[in-house]
Amino acid sequence: MGKKLTEAQIETFHRDGFVFPIDVFTEQQALQLRTELEAAEAKWPEAFKGAARNNAHLNLKCLDKIVHNETLVDAIEDLIGPDILNYGTVLFIKEANDPGFVSWHQDARYMGLEPHVGITAWVALSHSNEQSGCMQMIPGSHGVIKDHNDTYGEENILTRGQEIQDVDDTLAVSLNLRPGQMSIHSARVIHASQPNNSSDRRIGFVIQPYMPPYVKQTIRRTGAQLIRGTDTHQNFDLLGRPAIDMAPEDVAMRDQINADWAEILYDGAEQRRNF
Ligand SMILES: O=C(O)CCC(=O)C(=O)O
């Protein structure tokens, strides 16, 4: 038994490249977090548009406290050890009846982070199921990094609309989560998600990735937060946590980090989009 995960869950993660569902918050706590997030969206709508879906935890306390949640980080420690950095976050929100989808891809392909030992926590702040376009994963696909085509598909909500072809989706496992649960996946596992055909928003707060401090950003120096333990490598500029929501200096810091991310994620790309 780890601090949070059972031996069976740890084994599942190493065998399949992902593990779910993991209880982090009660449904009531998740609803409270969603209410806080939606109040912030209503107050600062520009702070969530386009590339601003990235790294909102650097500006908002309700998201910062998820990134640093002890139960969640205990599960991460069970998989990557006691010294933990977080590289960033993405709010993957699909509105009700939203055609937006995510094509089959591996996160590690475009992140510039080496080696590929980072892991993502995907936290559900609404019901995430087949109807609402939950995450789907191909078990055991975290071996080889595959070629990706950049499609820039209009409804594709990945930066480049990158996709791996010829994925056998009959093998896919749907990661059904109730609000307050999370899944954890390897940066190398092949995953996707379908449109939201439900009448509620599908809100995934994606902490991506948690990583040990020896990981390097190979494209451009940028920042990360120290979550637990020590960082003796100094491969990243260590970022602070928000004391209040949307402090101008924190917003400027996030804008700089998001500018770094654009350089990294679109490195060598033919086109750039606004996220
Ligand atoms: O939330 C989604 O539908 C996709 C998220 C994703 O691709 C990821 O967490 O790596």
The ligand as a Gaussian input file, in Angstrom:
#p B3LYP/6-31G(d) Opt

LIG

0 1
 O       -9.957000      16.526000     -21.270000
 C       -9.849000      15.984000     -22.354000
 O      -10.822000      15.622000     -23.000000
 C       -8.474000      15.740000     -22.929000
 C       -7.377000      16.001000     -21.952000
 C       -6.051000      15.449000     -22.365000
 O       -5.780000      15.158000     -23.483000
 C       -5.061000      15.253000     -21.305000
 O       -5.383000      15.418000     -20.118000
 O       -3.911000      14.905000     -21.615000

